[in-house]
């Protein structure tokens, strides 16, 4: 227990009756269940498609009904199995939106896994919701009052793309083959055999882009240092676009940023648009970016890149513009001025520029994040919501079957209690 009486690491689940819904692609939730049971929790699991079943084939129940019947099914399951905690990956999936609503109705805490807010080397577990649904306070004074020590360096995870690609290919193949057994399931992506192809294509594109972009980083860190703005893109199906932003698509965001840059940025600055690494097999915005830049008369000032070293790009950027990417946390870490165009839990005065995008291009240099506020916010964020590790490969020095380093995670009491629902009702 920590000094607030909350279990630390996996011990926070001791004595709990945990329901696992959908997890990340791969065996992570099956391994997590073993860790939870070893910590003294009872675990139930629901599968929704063949991909879920492939990675959790034993000891789980399957929901084969329609989406509009899932709420009643879940209420019954919670009461029969005396569930007191839900864990899920991604809070904007169709089944998880319903689950969060039922949990709020029944007063159950919901722990949401996501890719790490702080990258690399972390995954997120936040109670109540993530990203736009995060219950983290957005008051700078709250963090300035915190006295958490800065976290020590995490254990390095290494490259996880190829492991994630393998799990994704297997997941979508299994989901497509088992479609007749789950005829009513609605996924946030097409569940067809062809969905495995983009992950294979993304693997060889990574190699090609690495060759094609040789020499570009030296130019951005050299002659263009301090003269460009970096625009990291979201995954095309990301809830940060579909749910937590004013944009209908990544393409709409790109067009809007290029138009604003053309009309308001200093004429000696450049724009670097960086593709999302997990989107490389699905989309290529090269033609769109080239056409928008040409139409705005700035074709020689806009650059489209894929796999350049992100920390180097951030260190030499005049500013960063994004919807709500975890790149934002990296930008703050490197002291880069930041403009958020969606909903982010770090979007607060002192960290993020609060004016308009049109004004940001000229005012970025005077709006660097407050180092003291960032240090305290980051320390709180890691302690309360981050776990060292990866969903897709286990670390050699990780704990238990999941391979995460749970020991240092110590969420504050209100992340696990009814106060979460109170915060949500108040819109905090």
VOMAR-225289 format. One line per 2 residues: number of its first residue (from 0); their letters; for each residue x, y, z of C-alpha. Coordinates in Angstrom, 3 decimals. Layout:
BEGIN
NUM = A = X,Y,Z ~ ...
//
This chain:
BEGIN
0 = XX = 0.000,0.000,0.000 ~ 1.086,3.595,-0.590
2 = XX = 0.635,6.360,1.960 ~ -2.932,6.947,0.761
4 = XX = -3.943,3.335,1.323 ~ -4.109,2.440,-2.356
6 = XX = -2.487,-0.758,-3.578 ~ 0.675,-0.218,-5.604
8 = XX = 1.250,-1.963,-8.906 ~ -0.680,-5.217,-9.342
10 = XX = -1.602,-5.143,-5.659 ~ -4.263,-2.553,-6.463
12 = XX = -6.306,-5.484,-7.878 ~ -6.030,-7.751,-4.816
14 = XX = -9.490,-8.980,-3.834 ~ -11.084,-7.428,-6.926
16 = XX = -13.446,-9.181,-9.335 ~ -12.180,-7.947,-12.673
18 = XX = -13.923,-8.075,-16.045 ~ -11.663,-7.880,-19.099
20 = XX = -13.303,-6.702,-22.319 ~ -11.296,-6.120,-25.519
22 = XX = -7.538,-5.732,-25.271 ~ -4.818,-4.718,-27.709
24 = XX = -4.101,-7.138,-30.543 ~ -2.001,-10.029,-29.304
26 = XX = -1.812,-12.100,-26.115 ~ -1.468,-9.228,-23.633
28 = XX = -4.882,-9.613,-21.965 ~ -4.378,-13.379,-21.545
30 = XX = -1.043,-12.712,-19.850 ~ -2.579,-9.900,-17.808
32 = XX = -5.265,-12.282,-16.526 ~ -2.558,-14.598,-15.203
34 = XX = -0.927,-11.689,-13.381 ~ -4.223,-10.518,-11.925
36 = XX = -5.038,-13.968,-10.590 ~ -1.556,-14.269,-9.115
38 = XX = -2.171,-10.937,-7.342 ~ -5.381,-12.274,-5.774
40 = XX = -8.038,-11.070,-8.224 ~ -10.859,-13.059,-9.796
42 = XX = -10.990,-12.556,-13.570 ~ -13.733,-12.823,-16.183
44 = XX = -13.225,-12.211,-19.921 ~ -15.616,-11.504,-22.783
46 = XX = -14.636,-12.104,-26.424 ~ -16.412,-10.333,-29.265
48 = XX = -14.834,-11.770,-32.416 ~ -12.456,-14.439,-33.675
50 = XX = -9.418,-12.277,-33.067 ~ -10.316,-11.912,-29.405
52 = XX = -10.879,-15.677,-29.189 ~ -7.549,-16.516,-30.864
54 = XX = -5.572,-14.762,-28.137 ~ -7.868,-15.741,-25.236
56 = XX = -9.294,-19.147,-26.244 ~ -9.892,-20.671,-22.801
58 = XX = -11.765,-19.457,-19.760 ~ -13.632,-16.684,-21.618
60 = XX = -17.236,-16.226,-22.648 ~ -18.283,-14.963,-26.078
62 = XX = -20.832,-12.274,-26.835 ~ -22.460,-12.994,-30.216
64 = XX = -25.452,-10.705,-29.941 ~ -26.198,-7.336,-31.483
66 = XX = -24.612,-4.131,-30.220 ~ -27.935,-2.783,-28.939
68 = XX = -28.286,-5.811,-26.676 ~ -24.847,-5.592,-25.100
70 = XX = -25.824,-3.215,-22.278 ~ -28.398,-5.669,-20.882
72 = XX = -25.961,-8.556,-21.284 ~ -23.266,-6.621,-19.430
74 = XX = -25.557,-5.589,-16.560 ~ -26.573,-9.216,-16.071
76 = XX = -22.967,-10.423,-16.189 ~ -21.821,-7.814,-13.674
78 = XX = -24.556,-8.783,-11.208 ~ -24.175,-12.556,-11.628
80 = XX = -20.388,-12.559,-11.329 ~ -20.304,-9.689,-8.783
82 = XX = -17.904,-7.712,-10.973 ~ -16.455,-4.640,-9.255
84 = XX = -13.791,-3.523,-11.794 ~ -13.661,-3.316,-15.598
86 = XX = -10.509,-3.202,-17.700 ~ -10.485,-2.483,-21.419
88 = XX = -8.263,-1.155,-24.195 ~ -9.429,2.041,-25.877
90 = XX = -12.553,3.738,-24.543 ~ -14.058,4.797,-27.895
92 = XX = -14.650,1.369,-29.424 ~ -18.389,0.677,-29.906
94 = XX = -18.627,-2.025,-27.211 ~ -16.479,0.004,-24.822
96 = XX = -18.632,3.112,-25.101 ~ -21.535,0.996,-23.915
98 = XX = -19.385,-0.577,-21.196 ~ -18.343,2.813,-19.827
100 = XX = -21.969,3.922,-19.726 ~ -23.045,0.779,-17.870
102 = XX = -20.114,1.087,-15.477 ~ -21.064,4.682,-14.666
104 = XX = -24.664,3.586,-14.106 ~ -23.577,0.815,-11.726
106 = XX = -20.809,2.798,-10.038 ~ -17.944,0.579,-11.205
108 = XX = -14.421,1.895,-11.797 ~ -13.165,1.416,-15.359
110 = XX = -9.468,1.109,-16.058 ~ -8.590,2.035,-19.629
112 = XX = -5.420,0.807,-21.280 ~ -3.946,2.766,-24.170
114 = XX = -0.610,3.320,-25.840 ~ 1.653,5.274,-23.515
116 = XX = 1.088,8.966,-22.913 ~ 4.835,9.096,-22.323
118 = XX = 6.726,7.381,-25.131 ~ 8.619,5.283,-25.732
120 = XX = 8.783,2.576,-23.061 ~ 5.398,3.098,-21.360
122 = XX = 1.797,1.978,-21.689 ~ -1.153,3.799,-20.169
124 = XX = -3.631,2.573,-17.557 ~ -5.893,5.399,-16.485
126 = XX = -9.008,5.085,-14.368 ~ -12.129,6.689,-15.822
128 = XX = -10.980,7.292,-19.402 ~ -8.060,8.327,-21.569
130 = XX = -7.187,11.258,-23.818 ~ -10.337,13.355,-24.294
132 = XX = -12.117,11.361,-21.578 ~ -9.250,11.659,-19.111
134 = XX = -10.170,12.707,-15.586 ~ -6.783,14.321,-14.971
136 = XX = -7.151,17.891,-13.678 ~ -6.327,20.624,-16.189
138 = XX = -5.534,23.199,-13.529 ~ -1.797,24.104,-13.561
140 = XX = -1.957,24.939,-9.839 ~ -2.916,21.351,-9.046
142 = XX = 0.401,20.094,-10.445 ~ 2.443,22.947,-9.020
144 = XX = 1.289,21.802,-5.572 ~ 2.516,18.231,-6.177
146 = XX = 5.788,17.114,-4.657 ~ 6.326,13.834,-6.505
148 = XX = 9.925,12.951,-7.199 ~ 10.894,12.792,-10.839
150 = XX = 10.608,9.166,-12.006 ~ 13.756,7.209,-12.644
152 = XX = 14.675,6.141,-16.180 ~ 12.452,3.361,-17.549
154 = XX = 13.737,0.078,-18.860 ~ 14.077,0.322,-22.633
156 = XX = 11.468,-1.659,-24.556 ~ 13.007,-1.471,-28.033
158 = XX = 11.298,-1.731,-31.413 ~ 7.797,-3.210,-31.116
160 = XX = 6.495,-2.543,-34.640 ~ 7.177,-5.979,-36.080
162 = XX = 5.692,-7.767,-33.059 ~ 2.593,-5.555,-33.245
164 = XX = 2.349,-6.197,-36.997 ~ 2.467,-9.967,-36.447
166 = XX = -0.239,-9.884,-33.785 ~ -2.407,-7.617,-35.955
168 = XX = -2.127,-9.897,-38.999 ~ -3.108,-12.936,-36.917
170 = XX = -5.925,-11.022,-35.196 ~ -7.572,-9.862,-38.407
172 = XX = -7.178,-13.238,-40.092 ~ -8.863,-14.969,-37.159
174 = XX = -11.609,-12.339,-36.965 ~ -12.368,-12.710,-40.665
176 = XX = -12.405,-16.510,-40.605 ~ -14.644,-16.614,-37.518
178 = XX = -17.050,-13.970,-38.781 ~ -19.957,-16.485,-39.120
180 = XX = -19.717,-17.202,-35.374 ~ -19.864,-13.465,-34.509
182 = XX = -22.245,-12.152,-37.210 ~ -23.328,-8.975,-35.416
184 = XX = -19.991,-7.684,-34.180 ~ -19.099,-4.078,-35.132
186 = XX = -15.404,-3.209,-35.163 ~ -13.718,0.190,-35.538
188 = XX = -11.968,-1.198,-38.639 ~ -13.141,-3.610,-41.346
190 = XX = -12.816,-7.191,-40.082 ~ -11.863,-8.794,-43.396
192 = XX = -8.926,-10.900,-44.578 ~ -7.638,-7.937,-46.580
194 = XX = -7.134,-6.025,-43.330 ~ -4.010,-8.100,-42.666
196 = XX = -2.403,-6.761,-45.848 ~ -1.733,-3.171,-44.654
198 = XX = 0.369,-4.489,-41.762 ~ 2.483,-6.520,-44.170
200 = XX = 2.721,-3.538,-46.516 ~ 3.670,-1.295,-43.611
202 = XX = 6.621,-3.556,-42.769 ~ 8.263,-3.258,-46.194
204 = XX = 7.345,0.427,-46.496 ~ 9.285,1.040,-43.289
206 = XX = 12.390,-0.290,-45.031 ~ 11.753,1.744,-48.179
208 = XX = 11.151,4.991,-46.308 ~ 14.328,4.449,-44.318
210 = XX = 16.319,4.399,-47.556 ~ 14.380,7.205,-49.247
212 = XX = 14.731,9.628,-46.324 ~ 18.466,9.315,-45.798
214 = XX = 20.050,12.723,-45.465 ~ 16.828,14.582,-44.652
216 = XX = 17.389,14.591,-40.909 ~ 20.781,16.242,-41.309
218 = XX = 19.150,19.049,-43.278 ~ 16.405,19.606,-40.700
220 = XX = 18.935,19.588,-37.856 ~ 21.300,21.806,-39.849
222 = XX = 20.293,24.544,-42.263 ~ 16.587,24.363,-41.320
224 = XX = 17.093,24.096,-37.551 ~ 14.675,26.451,-35.793
226 = XX = 13.001,27.293,-39.082 ~ 10.343,24.597,-39.366
228 = XX = 7.117,23.553,-37.693 ~ 6.462,19.864,-37.121
230 = XX = 2.996,18.365,-37.712 ~ 2.736,14.738,-36.480
232 = XX = -0.339,12.981,-37.868 ~ -2.814,10.688,-36.130
234 = XX = -3.775,7.177,-37.181 ~ -6.636,7.520,-39.657
236 = XX = -9.115,5.635,-37.417 ~ -7.857,7.261,-34.218
238 = XX = -10.563,8.377,-31.802 ~ -8.550,11.591,-31.373
240 = XX = -9.779,12.492,-34.868 ~ -13.212,10.838,-34.912
242 = XX = -14.310,11.693,-31.354 ~ -12.026,14.263,-29.743
244 = XX = -11.427,16.809,-32.505 ~ -13.355,19.181,-34.769
246 = XX = -12.011,17.381,-37.864 ~ -13.782,14.648,-39.820
248 = XX = -10.535,13.105,-41.045 ~ -6.748,13.349,-41.024
250 = XX = -6.965,14.745,-44.556 ~ -9.163,17.623,-43.356
252 = XX = -6.656,18.398,-40.598 ~ -3.767,18.412,-43.111
254 = XX = -5.590,20.764,-45.452 ~ -6.475,23.154,-42.652
256 = XX = -2.946,23.288,-41.259 ~ -1.358,23.880,-44.670
258 = XX = -3.845,26.678,-45.443 ~ -3.179,28.358,-42.085
260 = XX = 0.580,28.000,-42.507 ~ 0.460,29.463,-46.005
262 = XX = -1.572,32.450,-44.890 ~ 0.097,33.297,-41.579
264 = XX = 3.517,31.680,-41.041 ~ 6.742,33.678,-41.498
266 = XX = 7.892,33.325,-45.124 ~ 11.265,31.818,-44.185
268 = XX = 9.747,28.883,-42.261 ~ 8.997,25.357,-43.437
270 = XX = 6.371,22.746,-42.542 ~ 7.226,19.095,-41.879
272 = XX = 4.270,16.693,-41.924 ~ 5.191,13.380,-40.264
274 = XX = 3.160,10.256,-40.943 ~ 1.956,8.068,-38.061
276 = XX = 4.125,4.911,-37.901 ~ 1.143,2.550,-37.452
278 = XX = -0.641,4.145,-40.424 ~ 2.122,3.614,-42.987
280 = XX = 0.465,0.491,-44.381 ~ -2.958,2.103,-44.737
282 = XX = -2.538,5.597,-46.124 ~ -0.159,7.798,-48.027
284 = XX = -0.949,11.515,-47.934 ~ 1.849,12.492,-50.316
286 = XX = -0.418,13.491,-53.202 ~ -2.785,15.453,-50.957
288 = XX = 0.052,17.334,-49.260 ~ 1.788,18.122,-52.544
290 = XX = -1.450,19.360,-54.112 ~ -2.454,21.506,-51.117
292 = XX = 1.040,23.007,-50.900 ~ 1.125,23.713,-54.646
294 = XX = -2.329,25.309,-54.533 ~ -1.214,27.548,-51.659
296 = XX = 2.002,28.465,-53.484 ~ 4.324,26.933,-50.859
298 = XX = 5.331,23.689,-52.563 ~ 9.022,24.137,-51.746
300 = XX = 8.337,24.767,-48.025 ~ 6.275,21.664,-47.160
302 = XX = 7.936,18.286,-46.523 ~ 6.297,14.896,-45.976
304 = XX = 8.299,12.361,-43.943 ~ 7.681,8.995,-42.296
306 = XX = 10.446,7.518,-40.168 ~ 12.840,10.269,-39.223
308 = XX = 14.113,10.314,-35.646 ~ 11.372,12.110,-33.719
310 = XX = 13.425,13.480,-30.777 ~ 15.824,15.144,-33.224
312 = XX = 12.925,16.712,-35.136 ~ 11.436,18.008,-31.879
314 = XX = 14.704,19.480,-30.628 ~ 15.150,21.550,-33.791
316 = XX = 11.494,22.547,-34.391 ~ 10.270,26.118,-33.963
318 = XX = 6.928,24.672,-32.890 ~ 4.678,21.610,-33.050
320 = XX = 1.057,21.444,-34.255 ~ -1.095,18.369,-33.631
322 = XX = -4.598,17.155,-32.864 ~ -3.876,15.142,-29.705
324 = XX = -0.933,12.870,-30.252 ~ 1.302,11.501,-27.542
326 = XX = 3.975,13.291,-29.533 ~ 2.665,16.292,-27.625
328 = XX = 4.169,14.916,-24.411 ~ 7.460,14.394,-26.219
330 = XX = 7.307,17.954,-27.528 ~ 6.852,19.279,-23.990
332 = XX = 9.743,17.125,-22.794 ~ 12.001,18.737,-25.408
334 = XX = 10.718,22.238,-24.605 ~ 9.083,22.748,-28.000
336 = XX = 6.226,25.272,-28.287 ~ 3.022,23.318,-28.829
338 = XX = -0.396,24.005,-30.352 ~ -3.159,21.423,-29.784
340 = XX = -6.082,21.386,-32.238 ~ -8.126,18.693,-30.460
342 = XX = -8.693,17.641,-26.847 ~ -5.614,16.675,-24.805
344 = XX = -5.141,16.115,-21.091 ~ -1.971,18.253,-21.205
346 = XX = -3.695,21.207,-22.903 ~ -3.424,23.813,-20.148
348 = XX = -1.906,27.288,-19.725 ~ 1.795,27.107,-19.068
350 = XX = 2.259,23.980,-21.158 ~ 0.354,24.516,-24.398
352 = XX = -0.191,27.679,-26.475 ~ -3.753,28.856,-25.844
354 = XX = -4.221,31.181,-28.845 ~ -5.381,30.400,-32.375
356 = XX = -3.460,28.352,-34.906 ~ -3.166,31.382,-37.207
358 = XX = -1.413,33.312,-34.421 ~ 0.760,30.395,-33.306
360 = XX = 3.061,30.559,-36.325 ~ 4.327,34.016,-35.232
362 = XX = 3.998,33.619,-31.464 ~ 5.432,30.119,-31.017
364 = XX = 8.922,31.205,-30.027 ~ 7.550,33.105,-27.025
366 = XX = 5.301,30.272,-25.810 ~ 7.677,27.536,-24.702
368 = XX = 6.326,25.293,-21.909 ~ 7.125,26.141,-18.292
370 = XX = 9.836,23.603,-17.299 ~ 8.736,23.470,-13.662
372 = XX = 5.081,22.860,-14.519 ~ 6.048,20.253,-17.092
374 = XX = 8.319,18.434,-14.644 ~ 5.588,18.202,-12.023
376 = XX = 2.856,17.278,-14.517 ~ 5.015,14.570,-16.084
378 = XX = 5.978,13.101,-12.699 ~ 2.323,12.957,-11.639
380 = XX = 1.257,11.505,-14.993 ~ 3.821,8.708,-14.889
382 = XX = 3.109,7.775,-11.297 ~ -0.666,7.798,-11.761
384 = XX = -1.178,6.419,-15.280 ~ 1.984,4.935,-16.816
386 = XX = 3.488,1.450,-16.659 ~ 6.947,0.702,-18.033
388 = XX = 6.617,-1.878,-20.815 ~ 4.806,-2.793,-24.020
390 = XX = 1.618,-4.596,-24.985 ~ 3.328,-6.360,-27.849
392 = XX = 6.522,-7.818,-26.392 ~ 7.530,-8.738,-22.874
394 = XX = 10.559,-7.147,-21.258 ~ 13.211,-9.437,-19.822
396 = XX = 13.104,-7.628,-16.492 ~ 9.337,-7.192,-16.482
398 = XX = 7.072,-8.669,-13.826 ~ 4.878,-11.708,-14.234
400 = XX = 3.351,-13.038,-17.423 ~ 2.565,-9.627,-18.917
402 = XX = 6.182,-8.479,-18.791 ~ 5.302,-4.994,-17.525
404 = XX = 7.044,-3.242,-14.631 ~ 4.037,-2.658,-12.403
406 = XX = 5.819,-1.982,-9.154 ~ 6.193,1.793,-9.508
408 = XX = 2.604,2.570,-10.538 ~ 0.656,4.125,-7.662
410 = XX = -2.655,5.668,-8.754 ~ -4.239,8.213,-6.390
412 = XX = -7.380,6.992,-4.589 ~ -9.848,8.964,-6.695
414 = XX = -8.754,7.084,-9.853 ~ -10.370,3.923,-8.458
416 = XX = -13.463,5.147,-6.673 ~ -16.848,6.611,-7.392
418 = XX = -15.144,10.005,-7.519 ~ -14.266,9.099,-11.107
420 = XX = -17.937,9.170,-12.028 ~ -18.350,12.434,-10.096
422 = XX = -15.530,13.991,-12.121 ~ -17.108,12.758,-15.364
424 = XX = -20.502,14.245,-14.459 ~ -18.856,17.577,-13.776
426 = XX = -16.960,17.405,-17.069 ~ -13.552,17.596,-15.317
//
